[in-house]
């Protein structure tokens, strides 16, 4: 577990919530939708993930990542099921 290993050598000073966007061609990948993509600075087809990091003055460590599913995915349970998205 990253948090356990991190706290063995240092004490986190801050907790950081962040998002990362991944531009995609097409719409077949899970969670892809036309949404704001920070990587290109405009609305395009992309996936977005949300993360939590523990940080110090000199380093940070990602503790958890989760794929963000836009409404056009969450409103279509059959689409999620076919793509293998857990309930």
Secondary structure, 3 states (H helix, E strand, C coil): CHHHHHHHHCCCCEEEEEEEEEECCCCCCCCCEEEEECCCCEEEEEEEEEEEEEECCCCEEEEEEEEECCHHHHCCHHHHHHHCCCC
